[in-house]
């Protein structure tokens, strides 16, 4: 987005004001959805920033677009937009979309007629490898931490090393980890902001259909369509149909695949379990905040034991 507003003679402050002004105008909140729909209903063209995702409806020969800020799951998209942005079919993509309402038979439908991606859809590994050679190891770690949203020099080298450990499930297939840390330490921040291939579940219940496959809709579950499944607020998660989850998840942890409804599904998805734990720092060392931590550790383990036993 910076490159879209950056010009050789433009000051950093002017660029900042242009970007924040654009986002304020085109990045709506959930409370504004009916106001935006009203604008479309009046025949206005609307440009919004959101994560657009396209699914194909073979039966009805349709392309369905989901637009989260409008709570819309059945919008339409032009063939030109879809042809030029196939990443919309690969888990969706953040970008600026131009929307209109048009008549389809006797029904009004919202249509995506223009799309400009606001994130890199592809990674050039050769360029990254060549760039890496220009950095020392500590400089490269600092670069990675800034990409994660951290200021590297606010942390010691040991703390920097611990922070980048959070990326391991994103680069190592089928890696399962658990993190315990106090509130406000950024445990879930990178997982909700760094990659569209990560699913963050913030507490609540999970069913076998969500985990593995919905036998009614035939949609594959979270393990099959993500690189990492993050269980945030792990101590508050409940599992519905735990006996079914036990067997399939044990099979998945051992072999990287599971069987459901006659289908054998293989995945490289890793599991990251996140828990709030009371710690304090004394002389730069981490100590339990109270003697109840051992009890809490057992509680955290029991919270996810349905997946592991």
C-alpha positions as CSV (number, residue, x, y, z in Angstrom):
1,X,0.0,0.0,0.0
2,X,2.9,2.4,0.7
3,X,4.2,2.0,-2.8
4,X,0.8,3.1,-4.1
5,X,1.0,6.5,-2.4
6,X,4.8,7.0,-2.4
7,X,6.2,9.6,-4.7
8,X,9.8,10.9,-4.9
9,X,9.0,14.4,-3.6
10,X,6.3,13.4,-1.1
11,X,7.2,13.6,2.6
12,X,6.7,10.7,5.0
13,X,4.0,12.6,6.8
14,X,2.1,13.3,3.6
15,X,2.3,9.6,2.7
16,X,1.1,8.6,6.2
17,X,-1.8,11.0,6.0
18,X,-2.8,9.7,2.5
19,X,-2.7,6.1,3.6
20,X,-4.6,6.6,6.9
21,X,-7.2,8.7,5.0
22,X,-7.7,6.0,2.4
23,X,-8.1,3.3,5.1
24,X,-10.5,5.4,7.1
25,X,-12.7,5.9,4.0
26,X,-12.5,2.3,2.6
27,X,-11.9,0.0,5.7
28,X,-15.4,-0.3,7.2
29,X,-16.4,-1.7,10.5
30,X,-19.1,-4.4,11.0
31,X,-21.5,-1.7,12.4
32,X,-21.4,0.1,9.0
33,X,-22.6,-2.9,6.9
34,X,-26.2,-1.7,6.5
35,X,-25.1,1.8,5.7
36,X,-22.9,0.4,3.0
37,X,-25.6,-1.9,1.7
38,X,-27.9,1.1,1.5
39,X,-25.4,3.0,-0.6
40,X,-25.2,0.0,-3.0
41,X,-29.1,-0.2,-3.0
42,X,-29.2,3.4,-4.2
43,X,-27.0,2.5,-7.2
44,X,-23.7,3.9,-5.9
45,X,-20.4,2.3,-6.6
46,X,-18.5,1.2,-3.4
47,X,-14.8,0.6,-2.9
48,X,-13.9,-1.3,0.3
49,X,-10.8,-2.9,1.8
50,X,-11.5,-6.4,2.9
51,X,-10.5,-10.1,2.5
52,X,-12.4,-11.3,-0.5
53,X,-12.7,-15.0,-1.1
54,X,-14.3,-16.8,-4.1
55,X,-15.8,-20.3,-4.1
56,X,-17.2,-22.2,-7.1
57,X,-20.8,-23.5,-7.2
58,X,-20.6,-26.2,-9.9
59,X,-24.3,-27.2,-9.5
60,X,-25.6,-23.7,-10.3
61,X,-22.6,-22.6,-12.5
62,X,-21.9,-19.6,-10.2
63,X,-18.8,-18.0,-8.6
64,X,-19.7,-16.9,-5.0
65,X,-17.8,-14.1,-3.3
66,X,-17.6,-13.7,0.5
67,X,-17.2,-10.2,1.8
68,X,-16.8,-10.3,5.6
69,X,-17.5,-6.6,6.4
70,X,-20.9,-6.9,4.7
71,X,-21.7,-10.4,6.1
72,X,-22.1,-11.3,2.4
73,X,-21.4,-14.9,1.2
74,X,-23.2,-15.0,-2.1
75,X,-22.0,-12.0,-4.1
76,X,-21.0,-12.4,-7.7
77,X,-17.7,-11.6,-9.5
78,X,-16.8,-10.8,-13.1
79,X,-14.8,-13.3,-15.1
80,X,-12.2,-10.7,-15.8
81,X,-11.6,-10.0,-12.1
82,X,-11.4,-13.7,-11.3
83,X,-9.1,-14.4,-14.3
84,X,-6.6,-11.7,-13.2
85,X,-6.8,-12.7,-9.5
86,X,-6.8,-16.4,-9.1
87,X,-5.5,-16.0,-5.5
88,X,-9.1,-15.2,-4.6
89,X,-9.8,-19.0,-5.2
90,X,-6.9,-20.0,-2.9
91,X,-8.1,-19.0,0.5
92,X,-8.9,-15.4,-0.4
93,X,-6.9,-12.3,-0.5
94,X,-6.9,-8.8,1.1
95,X,-7.4,-6.0,-1.3
96,X,-9.5,-3.1,-2.5
97,X,-12.7,-4.2,-4.3
98,X,-15.1,-2.1,-6.3
99,X,-18.7,-3.3,-5.8
100,X,-22.0,-2.6,-7.5
101,X,-25.5,-4.0,-7.4
102,X,-26.9,-5.4,-10.7
103,X,-30.1,-7.3,-11.6
104,X,-29.7,-11.0,-12.1
105,X,-33.1,-12.3,-13.3
106,X,-35.5,-10.9,-10.8
107,X,-32.9,-10.7,-8.0
108,X,-30.5,-7.9,-7.1
109,X,-27.0,-9.2,-6.5
110,X,-23.8,-7.5,-5.2
111,X,-21.0,-7.9,-7.8
112,X,-17.2,-7.5,-7.5
113,X,-16.2,-5.7,-10.7
114,X,-12.7,-4.6,-9.9
115,X,-10.0,-5.8,-7.5
116,X,-6.5,-4.6,-6.5
117,X,-4.6,-6.9,-4.1
118,X,-3.0,-5.3,-1.1
119,X,-0.8,-8.2,-0.2
120,X,1.9,-10.2,-2.0
121,X,0.3,-13.3,-3.5
122,X,3.6,-14.9,-4.4
123,X,7.0,-15.3,-2.8
124,X,10.2,-15.2,-4.9
125,X,12.5,-17.5,-2.9
126,X,15.5,-16.8,-5.2
127,X,15.3,-13.1,-4.4
128,X,15.0,-13.8,-0.6
129,X,18.0,-16.1,-0.7
130,X,20.1,-13.5,-2.6
131,X,19.0,-10.8,-0.1
132,X,19.8,-13.0,2.9
133,X,23.4,-13.1,1.8
134,X,23.7,-9.3,2.4
135,X,22.7,-9.6,6.1
136,X,24.4,-11.0,9.2
137,X,22.4,-13.6,11.2
138,X,21.4,-11.0,13.8
139,X,20.4,-8.5,11.2
140,X,18.3,-11.1,9.4
141,X,16.6,-12.0,12.7
142,X,15.9,-8.3,13.3
143,X,14.4,-8.1,9.8
144,X,12.1,-11.1,10.5
145,X,11.0,-9.6,13.8
146,X,10.0,-6.3,12.2
147,X,8.0,-8.2,9.6
148,X,6.3,-9.9,12.6
149,X,5.4,-6.5,14.1
150,X,8.0,-6.4,16.8
151,X,10.8,-3.8,17.5
152,X,13.8,-6.1,17.7
153,X,16.0,-3.8,19.8
154,X,13.5,-3.8,22.6
155,X,14.5,-7.4,23.3
156,X,17.7,-9.2,24.2
157,X,19.2,-11.7,21.8
158,X,17.8,-14.6,23.8
159,X,14.3,-13.0,23.7
160,X,14.6,-12.3,20.0
161,X,15.4,-16.0,19.5
162,X,12.4,-17.0,21.5
163,X,10.1,-14.7,19.6
164,X,11.0,-16.2,16.2
165,X,10.2,-19.7,17.6
166,X,6.6,-18.7,17.1
167,X,7.2,-19.0,13.3
168,X,8.3,-22.7,13.5
169,X,4.8,-24.1,12.8
170,X,4.6,-21.9,9.7
171,X,7.8,-23.3,8.2
172,X,7.9,-26.9,9.5
173,X,5.2,-29.3,8.3
174,X,3.1,-31.1,10.9
175,X,4.8,-29.4,13.9
176,X,2.8,-29.2,17.1
177,X,3.7,-26.7,19.8
178,X,2.3,-25.2,23.0
179,X,3.1,-21.7,24.4
180,X,2.4,-20.5,27.9
181,X,2.9,-16.8,28.6
182,X,1.2,-13.8,30.4
183,X,-1.5,-11.8,28.7
184,X,-0.4,-9.0,26.4
185,X,2.8,-10.7,25.2
186,X,1.7,-11.1,21.5
187,X,1.1,-14.8,21.6
188,X,-1.7,-14.8,19.1
189,X,-0.9,-11.5,17.3
190,X,1.3,-12.9,14.5
191,X,-1.0,-15.8,13.8
192,X,-4.0,-13.5,13.2
193,X,-2.0,-11.0,11.1
194,X,1.0,-12.7,9.3
195,X,-0.5,-15.4,7.0
196,X,-3.9,-16.1,5.5
197,X,-3.0,-19.8,5.7
198,X,-3.3,-19.8,9.5
199,X,-6.6,-20.3,11.3
200,X,-7.0,-18.8,14.8
201,X,-9.7,-20.2,17.0
202,X,-10.2,-18.0,20.0
203,X,-11.9,-20.2,22.5
204,X,-15.3,-21.9,22.2
205,X,-16.3,-25.3,21.0
206,X,-15.0,-27.3,18.1
207,X,-16.7,-30.2,16.4
208,X,-15.5,-33.1,14.3
209,X,-17.1,-31.4,11.3
210,X,-15.0,-28.3,11.9
211,X,-11.8,-30.2,12.5
212,X,-12.0,-32.9,9.8
213,X,-14.8,-32.7,7.3
214,X,-18.5,-31.7,7.2
215,X,-20.2,-34.8,5.8
216,X,-23.3,-32.8,4.9
217,X,-21.7,-30.0,2.9
218,X,-18.6,-32.1,1.9
219,X,-16.4,-29.2,3.0
220,X,-13.0,-30.2,4.4
221,X,-12.2,-29.2,7.9
222,X,-9.6,-26.8,9.4
223,X,-6.8,-29.4,9.5
224,X,-7.1,-30.0,5.7
225,X,-7.2,-26.4,4.5
226,X,-4.8,-24.6,6.7
227,X,-1.0,-24.6,7.3
228,X,-1.4,-24.0,11.1
229,X,-4.4,-24.4,13.4
230,X,-4.0,-22.1,16.4
231,X,-6.1,-22.9,19.6
232,X,-6.0,-19.5,21.4
233,X,-7.3,-19.3,25.0
234,X,-6.7,-23.1,25.0
235,X,-7.9,-23.5,28.6
236,X,-11.4,-22.4,27.5
237,X,-11.8,-24.6,24.4
238,X,-14.3,-27.5,24.6
239,X,-14.5,-30.4,22.1
240,X,-17.9,-31.7,21.0
241,X,-17.9,-35.4,20.1
242,X,-14.6,-35.9,21.9
243,X,-14.5,-39.7,21.3
244,X,-14.6,-39.2,17.5
245,X,-12.0,-36.4,17.7
246,X,-9.6,-38.7,19.8
247,X,-9.3,-41.4,17.3
248,X,-9.0,-39.3,14.2
249,X,-6.6,-36.8,15.8
250,X,-4.3,-39.6,17.1
251,X,-4.2,-41.0,13.6
252,X,-3.4,-37.6,12.2
253,X,-0.6,-36.9,14.7
254,X,1.0,-40.3,13.9
255,X,0.7,-40.3,10.2
256,X,-0.3,-36.9,8.8
257,X,-3.6,-38.1,7.5
258,X,-7.1,-39.2,8.8
259,X,-10.1,-41.1,7.4
260,X,-13.6,-39.7,7.4
261,X,-16.7,-40.7,5.4
262,X,-14.7,-43.1,3.3
263,X,-12.1,-40.4,2.4
264,X,-8.5,-40.5,3.4
265,X,-7.3,-36.9,3.8
266,X,-3.7,-35.9,4.1
267,X,-2.5,-32.6,5.5
268,X,0.7,-30.8,6.6
269,X,-1.2,-28.6,9.1
270,X,0.5,-28.1,12.4
271,X,-1.2,-27.4,15.8
272,X,-0.3,-24.4,18.1
273,X,-2.0,-24.3,21.5
274,X,-1.8,-21.0,23.4
275,X,-2.5,-20.5,27.1
276,X,-2.3,-17.6,29.5
277,X,0.0,-18.4,32.3
278,X,1.1,-16.3,35.3
279,X,4.8,-15.6,35.2
280,X,7.0,-12.9,36.7
281,X,10.6,-11.7,35.9
282,X,13.3,-11.6,38.5
283,X,16.8,-10.6,37.5
284,X,15.9,-11.3,33.8
285,X,14.9,-14.8,34.6
286,X,11.3,-16.2,34.3
287,X,9.8,-17.5,37.5
288,X,6.3,-18.9,38.3
289,X,4.2,-16.1,39.7
290,X,2.8,-18.3,42.3
291,X,3.0,-21.9,43.6
292,X,-0.2,-22.8,41.8
293,X,1.6,-22.8,38.4
294,X,2.1,-26.6,38.5
295,X,-1.6,-27.0,39.0
296,X,-2.3,-24.6,36.1
297,X,0.1,-26.5,33.9
298,X,-1.9,-29.6,34.5
299,X,-5.1,-27.7,33.8
300,X,-3.7,-26.5,30.5
301,X,-2.6,-30.0,29.5
302,X,-6.1,-31.4,30.4
303,X,-7.7,-28.8,28.2
304,X,-6.1,-30.2,25.1
305,X,-5.7,-33.8,26.2
306,X,-8.8,-34.8,24.2
307,X,-6.7,-34.1,21.1
308,X,-3.6,-35.9,22.3
309,X,-4.5,-39.1,24.1
